[in-house]
């Protein structure tokens, strides 16, 4: 598809790899939406799933997070989580605790793993961290259980564990 698009754009300034990357992102988003929302409609939690998809997308843009090794894994995970989270019931106190913990994790780890996904220089990352925390803080106004769980999962994906070097003998 990228080659086809570039063949039809003689003045294009982008490489095949760049176009492929953009197409993968667009297809991921569209497939996730077009699979998640009909399932949510059938299950009766359409609005909650829209909120989950929108909130996680917005927070992820500023905070970054773990990347799946294959785009289909990302799609499946997002579809499943966006349709399971509405069934997770948490108390008012748990909403406050999850929102607070999410903000702390974002303050410590955001942005995470965005180096290849942004043109924003590292010197500006502190602003991405602040925006991430502010987005999460909105849930102290809404007190939404769906947002609390969504933000917590996104914030957990920010954590980077050090790689252990494995030495094999023989």
Backbone as CSV, one residue per row, in Angstrom:
resi,resn,N_x,N_y,N_z,CA_x,CA_y,CA_z,C_x,C_y,C_z
1,UNK,0.821,-1.183,0.000,0.000,0.000,0.000,0.881,1.269,0.000
2,UNK,1.959,1.239,0.768,2.865,2.385,0.828,3.506,2.633,-0.533
3,UNK,3.929,1.580,-1.186,4.547,1.708,-2.516,3.526,2.260,-3.498
4,UNK,2.306,1.749,-3.448,1.231,2.208,-4.321,0.980,3.703,-4.123
5,UNK,0.923,4.151,-2.852,0.717,5.577,-2.559,1.865,6.435,-3.079
6,UNK,3.089,5.969,-2.876,4.252,6.732,-3.333,4.338,6.787,-4.864
7,UNK,3.927,5.708,-5.528,3.921,5.698,-6.997,2.972,6.755,-7.560
8,UNK,1.919,7.043,-6.831,0.924,8.007,-7.281,1.206,9.426,-6.784
9,UNK,2.298,9.599,-6.070,2.696,10.913,-5.548,4.120,11.213,-5.996
10,UNK,4.283,11.733,-7.194,5.637,11.938,-7.725,6.474,12.927,-6.915
11,UNK,5.861,13.829,-6.194,6.601,14.823,-5.414,6.685,14.451,-3.934
12,UNK,6.429,13.209,-3.606,6.433,12.777,-2.207,7.813,12.935,-1.591
13,UNK,7.831,13.367,-0.335,9.094,13.568,0.382,9.311,12.507,1.450
14,UNK,8.528,11.469,1.434,8.610,10.453,2.476,9.094,9.133,1.900
15,UNK,9.712,8.333,2.770,10.186,7.018,2.350,9.059,5.998,2.476
16,UNK,9.257,4.857,1.851,8.297,3.755,1.967,8.136,3.361,3.436
17,UNK,9.234,3.324,4.168,9.190,2.937,5.583,8.342,3.901,6.394
18,UNK,8.475,5.204,6.120,7.688,6.204,6.846,6.208,6.040,6.545
19,UNK,5.865,5.865,5.280,4.464,5.680,4.883,3.911,4.395,5.504
20,UNK,4.703,3.321,5.495,4.263,2.065,6.116,3.980,2.268,7.594
21,UNK,4.855,2.974,8.295,4.689,3.237,9.717,3.384,3.995,9.967
22,UNK,3.131,5.024,9.182,1.907,5.817,9.331,0.677,4.969,9.031
23,UNK,0.742,4.163,7.977,-0.386,3.296,7.628,-0.682,2.277,8.720
24,UNK,0.363,1.723,9.325,0.171,0.755,10.409,-0.542,1.424,11.577
25,UNK,-0.138,2.640,11.914,-0.797,3.360,13.009,-2.270,3.602,12.686
26,UNK,-2.529,4.087,11.475,-3.915,4.368,11.076,-4.748,3.096,11.087
27,UNK,-4.210,2.027,10.515,-4.945,0.759,10.479,-5.167,0.199,11.878
28,UNK,-4.162,0.321,12.757,-4.328,-0.123,14.144,-5.486,0.595,14.811
29,UNK,-5.505,1.909,14.671,-6.551,2.710,15.310,-7.919,2.351,14.727
30,UNK,-8.014,2.313,13.406,-9.300,2.025,12.766,-9.802,0.617,13.087
31,UNK,-8.917,-0.365,12.991,-9.338,-1.736,13.305,-9.769,-1.865,14.762
32,UNK,-9.026,-1.231,15.656,-9.378,-1.280,17.071,-10.760,-0.691,17.299
33,UNK,-11.026,0.459,16.692,-12.335,1.108,16.856,-13.435,0.265,16.231
34,UNK,-13.215,-0.195,14.984,-14.262,-0.928,14.270,-14.503,-2.336,14.793
35,UNK,-13.623,-2.828,15.629,-13.869,-4.118,16.288,-14.430,-3.887,17.689
36,UNK,-13.847,-2.947,18.435,-14.252,-2.698,19.826,-15.682,-2.196,19.952
37,UNK,-16.038,-1.217,19.141,-17.340,-0.567,19.326,-18.539,-1.462,19.019
38,UNK,-18.531,-2.261,17.954,-19.675,-3.170,17.768,-19.808,-4.185,18.919
39,UNK,-18.681,-4.674,19.415,-18.731,-5.600,20.561,-19.328,-4.884,21.759
40,UNK,-18.888,-3.650,22.010,-19.407,-2.865,23.129,-20.899,-2.605,22.982
41,UNK,-21.334,-2.338,21.757,-22.756,-2.105,21.500,-23.575,-3.353,21.832
42,UNK,-23.079,-4.506,21.409,-23.752,-5.776,21.694,-23.779,-6.052,23.199
43,UNK,-22.662,-5.761,23.883,-22.563,-6.029,25.320,-23.232,-4.962,26.184
44,UNK,-23.611,-3.842,25.568,-24.344,-2.817,26.292,-23.501,-1.825,27.082
45,UNK,-22.246,-1.655,26.686,-21.408,-0.646,27.356,-20.648,0.203,26.324
46,UNK,-21.394,0.652,25.325,-20.818,1.413,24.224,-20.137,2.691,24.709
47,UNK,-20.821,3.487,25.515,-20.271,4.775,25.973,-18.990,4.550,26.778
48,UNK,-18.999,3.560,27.671,-17.807,3.281,28.478,-16.622,2.910,27.593
49,UNK,-16.854,2.130,26.563,-15.778,1.717,25.663,-15.262,2.907,24.854
50,UNK,-16.146,3.787,24.437,-15.707,5.010,23.744,-14.811,5.824,24.682
51,UNK,-15.230,5.970,25.939,-14.438,6.720,26.925,-13.071,6.067,27.115
52,UNK,-13.040,4.754,27.240,-11.780,4.023,27.430,-10.849,4.238,26.239
53,UNK,-11.361,4.061,25.032,-10.537,4.217,23.837,-10.005,5.643,23.711
54,UNK,-10.877,6.624,23.937,-10.472,8.021,23.817,-9.451,8.392,24.893
55,UNK,-9.750,8.041,26.141,-8.864,8.413,27.255,-7.509,7.729,27.146
56,UNK,-7.495,6.452,26.796,-6.213,5.753,26.691,-5.404,6.284,25.512
57,UNK,-6.083,6.640,24.428,-5.374,7.208,23.276,-4.739,8.544,23.651
58,UNK,-5.506,9.421,24.288,-4.993,10.741,24.659,-3.820,10.606,25.635
59,UNK,-4.001,9.794,26.689,-2.927,9.644,27.670,-1.688,9.029,27.027
60,UNK,-1.878,8.053,26.173,-0.735,7.376,25.548,0.070,8.316,24.650
61,UNK,-0.601,9.284,24.026,0.100,10.234,23.167,1.150,11.028,23.933
62,UNK,0.870,11.310,25.198,1.795,12.108,26.005,2.690,11.270,26.904
63,UNK,2.185,10.117,27.327,2.949,9.316,28.289,3.769,8.212,27.643
64,UNK,3.374,7.778,26.453,4.056,6.639,25.846,3.597,5.357,26.517
65,UNK,4.487,4.377,26.564,4.145,3.107,27.196,4.693,1.926,26.425
66,UNK,4.439,0.754,26.967,4.914,-0.497,26.397,4.358,-0.684,24.984
67,UNK,5.183,-1.183,24.079,4.766,-1.495,22.713,4.766,-3.009,22.526
68,UNK,3.689,-3.509,21.988,3.612,-4.929,21.653,4.537,-5.200,20.470
69,UNK,4.992,-6.444,20.365,5.919,-6.789,19.286,5.226,-6.867,17.927
70,UNK,3.937,-7.090,17.907,3.162,-7.186,16.662,1.925,-6.311,16.786
71,UNK,1.524,-5.664,15.708,0.370,-4.771,15.774,-0.921,-5.521,16.077
72,UNK,-1.055,-6.767,15.615,-2.281,-7.515,15.898,-2.425,-7.786,17.395
73,UNK,-1.282,-7.929,18.114,-1.340,-8.129,19.559,-1.889,-6.874,20.243
74,UNK,-1.481,-5.729,19.754,-1.967,-4.460,20.287,-3.478,-4.336,20.060
75,UNK,-3.914,-4.664,18.861,-5.333,-4.580,18.530,-6.146,-5.503,19.422
76,UNK,-5.743,-6.762,19.523,-6.475,-7.734,20.340,-6.507,-7.300,21.805
77,UNK,-5.362,-6.880,22.336,-5.290,-6.456,23.731,-6.207,-5.269,23.984
78,UNK,-6.181,-4.289,23.104,-7.014,-3.105,23.275,-8.494,-3.443,23.161
79,UNK,-8.852,-4.277,22.192,-10.253,-4.685,22.036,-10.735,-5.406,23.296
80,UNK,-9.933,-6.339,23.788,-10.329,-7.095,24.986,-10.443,-6.169,26.197
81,UNK,-9.407,-5.371,26.449,-9.431,-4.497,27.626,-10.551,-3.471,27.550
82,UNK,-10.781,-2.901,26.379,-11.828,-1.878,26.267,-13.224,-2.458,26.456
83,UNK,-13.343,-3.765,26.336,-14.641,-4.406,26.559,-14.721,-5.159,27.880
84,UNK,-13.614,-5.283,28.584,-13.611,-5.922,29.908,-13.635,-4.879,31.028
85,UNK,-12.926,-3.781,30.842,-12.835,-2.747,31.882,-14.212,-2.290,32.372
86,UNK,-15.233,-2.130,31.511,-16.532,-1.706,32.031,-17.144,-2.674,33.058
87,UNK,-16.687,-3.915,33.076,-17.194,-4.894,34.030,-16.417,-4.917,35.348
88,UNK,-15.340,-4.154,35.418,-14.547,-4.100,36.643,-15.152,-3.041,37.545
89,UNK,-15.699,-3.484,38.655,-16.345,-2.560,39.587,-15.367,-2.221,40.705
90,UNK,-15.166,-0.914,40.908,-14.287,-0.459,41.977,-15.037,0.572,42.822
91,UNK,-14.722,0.597,44.102,-15.369,1.515,45.020,-14.886,2.947,44.802
92,UNK,-15.571,3.881,45.418,-15.171,5.298,45.334,-13.765,5.500,45.875
93,UNK,-13.450,4.823,46.979,-12.100,4.923,47.544,-11.063,4.339,46.590
94,UNK,-11.407,3.232,45.944,-10.483,2.605,44.995,-10.247,3.510,43.792
95,UNK,-11.270,4.246,43.363,-11.105,5.198,42.257,-10.061,6.244,42.634
96,UNK,-10.158,6.766,43.853,-9.190,7.768,44.318,-7.784,7.179,44.403
97,UNK,-7.681,5.970,44.941,-6.373,5.323,45.095,-5.759,5.017,43.730
98,UNK,-6.542,4.429,42.824,-6.024,4.098,41.488,-5.624,5.354,40.722
99,UNK,-6.420,6.400,40.832,-6.096,7.650,40.149,-4.811,8.245,40.717
100,UNK,-4.687,8.237,42.034,-3.472,8.751,42.670,-2.239,7.950,42.293
101,UNK,-2.359,6.619,42.324,-1.227,5.760,41.940,-0.849,5.963,40.473
102,UNK,-1.844,6.125,39.613,-1.576,6.364,38.194,-0.806,7.661,38.004
103,UNK,-1.215,8.694,38.730,-0.535,9.989,38.635,0.907,9.877,39.120
104,UNK,1.118,9.126,40.194,2.481,8.938,40.715,3.343,8.194,39.698
105,UNK,2.800,7.114,39.120,3.552,6.361,38.112,3.879,7.242,36.900
106,UNK,2.914,8.040,36.466,3.161,8.931,35.327,4.210,9.983,35.686
107,UNK,4.158,10.484,36.908,5.141,11.487,37.339,6.548,10.910,37.375
108,UNK,6.654,9.628,37.662,7.963,8.976,37.741,8.449,8.515,36.363
109,UNK,7.570,7.863,35.590,8.017,7.156,34.377,7.677,7.826,33.046
110,UNK,6.711,8.703,33.005,6.329,9.303,31.713,7.357,10.356,31.302
111,UNK,7.588,10.521,30.038,7.170,9.634,28.965,8.088,8.417,28.877
112,UNK,7.534,7.333,28.406,8.275,6.082,28.331,8.145,5.477,26.930
113,UNK,9.256,5.102,26.370,9.323,4.417,25.074,8.694,5.214,23.929
114,UNK,8.906,6.516,23.897,8.345,7.320,22.808,9.410,7.813,21.840
115,UNK,10.640,7.442,22.093,11.754,7.965,21.303,11.559,7.794,19.807
116,UNK,10.999,6.665,19.389,10.832,6.392,17.957,9.508,6.909,17.413
117,UNK,8.617,7.355,18.311,7.272,7.747,17.894,7.044,9.247,17.864
118,UNK,8.038,10.042,18.198,7.818,11.475,18.297,8.995,12.253,17.744
119,UNK,8.711,13.462,17.357,9.773,14.362,16.927,10.099,15.365,18.033
120,UNK,9.443,15.209,19.165,9.665,16.100,20.307,11.043,15.815,20.894
121,UNK,11.864,16.851,21.070,13.202,16.630,21.636,13.128,16.225,23.105
122,UNK,14.111,15.432,23.529,14.136,14.944,24.909,14.103,16.076,25.926
123,UNK,14.624,17.227,25.578,14.623,18.363,26.506,13.198,18.826,26.832
124,UNK,12.220,18.443,26.016,10.822,18.836,26.227,9.994,17.734,26.895
125,UNK,10.600,16.593,27.179,9.865,15.462,27.751,9.227,15.805,29.092
126,UNK,9.823,16.734,29.831,9.254,17.098,31.140,7.829,17.632,30.965
127,UNK,7.564,18.283,29.837,6.221,18.794,29.583,5.243,17.657,29.276
128,UNK,5.732,16.624,28.623,4.894,15.448,28.376,4.524,14.781,29.693
129,UNK,5.470,14.736,30.626,5.222,14.181,31.952,4.136,14.994,32.661
130,UNK,4.275,16.307,32.627,3.298,17.184,33.282,1.916,17.008,32.654
131,UNK,1.842,16.970,31.323,0.555,16.762,30.643,-0.054,15.409,31.000
132,UNK,0.767,14.380,31.089,0.275,13.050,31.458,-0.364,13.073,32.833
133,UNK,0.323,13.687,33.784,-0.209,13.761,35.150,-1.489,14.598,35.170
134,UNK,-1.530,15.688,34.431,-2.727,16.527,34.393,-3.920,15.781,33.807
135,UNK,-3.679,14.997,32.770,-4.767,14.198,32.181,-5.332,13.245,33.231
136,UNK,-4.457,12.579,33.953,-4.899,11.646,34.996,-5.648,12.401,36.097
137,UNK,-5.160,13.595,36.467,-5.800,14.396,37.522,-7.248,14.746,37.188
138,UNK,-7.616,14.797,35.903,-9.006,15.067,35.554,-9.949,14.060,36.200
139,UNK,-9.457,12.866,36.459,-10.340,11.877,37.071,-10.648,12.199,38.533
140,UNK,-9.895,13.092,39.154,-10.272,13.542,40.492,-11.524,14.422,40.426
141,UNK,-11.848,14.929,39.244,-13.099,15.675,39.038,-14.226,14.712,38.674
142,UNK,-13.956,13.817,37.712,-14.987,12.909,37.214,-15.259,11.742,38.153
143,UNK,-14.238,11.285,38.858,-14.335,10.115,39.747,-14.923,8.903,39.027
144,UNK,-14.404,8.665,37.832,-14.892,7.564,36.993,-14.114,6.288,37.270
145,UNK,-14.814,5.213,37.635,-14.135,3.923,37.802,-13.484,3.444,36.504
146,UNK,-14.148,3.672,35.378,-13.618,3.261,34.074,-12.306,3.991,33.782
147,UNK,-12.270,5.303,34.037,-11.037,6.055,33.821,-9.953,5.651,34.808
148,UNK,-10.335,5.378,36.046,-9.341,4.978,37.059,-8.628,3.705,36.629
149,UNK,-9.370,2.717,36.180,-8.770,1.446,35.750,-7.976,1.646,34.456
150,UNK,-8.527,2.394,33.514,-7.843,2.663,32.244,-6.511,3.370,32.476
151,UNK,-6.529,4.422,33.297,-5.303,5.165,33.577,-4.296,4.316,34.335
152,UNK,-4.776,3.465,35.224,-3.862,2.601,35.976,-3.140,1.636,35.028
153,UNK,-3.882,1.004,34.135,-3.262,0.074,33.182,-2.265,0.788,32.277
154,UNK,-2.638,1.972,31.796,-1.724,2.743,30.948,-0.478,3.140,31.734
155,UNK,-0.655,3.539,32.990,0.486,3.962,33.815,1.416,2.797,34.138
156,UNK,0.860,1.627,34.341,1.692,0.438,34.578,2.547,0.154,33.343
157,UNK,1.992,0.413,32.150,2.747,0.145,30.913,3.939,1.087,30.737
158,UNK,4.031,2.120,31.568,5.152,3.054,31.494,6.403,2.510,32.169
159,UNK,6.220,1.602,33.101,7.334,1.106,33.913,8.297,0.320,33.033
160,UNK,9.563,0.639,33.171,10.610,-0.093,32.449,11.436,-0.855,33.463
161,UNK,11.528,-2.131,33.257,12.343,-2.966,34.126,13.721,-3.139,33.499
162,UNK,14.762,-3.106,34.316,16.104,-3.283,33.742,16.255,-4.690,33.165
163,UNK,16.952,-4.759,32.047,17.213,-6.053,31.418,18.360,-6.736,32.158
164,UNK,18.161,-8.017,32.429,19.243,-8.794,33.047,20.017,-9.486,31.933
165,UNK,21.306,-9.416,32.029,22.122,-10.079,31.039,22.252,-11.546,31.443
166,UNK,21.984,-12.415,30.495,22.050,-13.853,30.746,23.348,-14.379,30.149
167,UNK,24.117,-15.049,30.983,25.380,-15.640,30.540,25.177,-17.148,30.479
168,UNK,25.417,-17.699,29.299,25.287,-19.141,29.162,26.681,-19.771,29.146
169,UNK,26.758,-20.894,29.797,28.036,-21.621,29.834,27.989,-22.780,28.867
170,UNK,29.062,-22.964,28.189,29.168,-24.153,27.353,28.973,-23.841,25.970
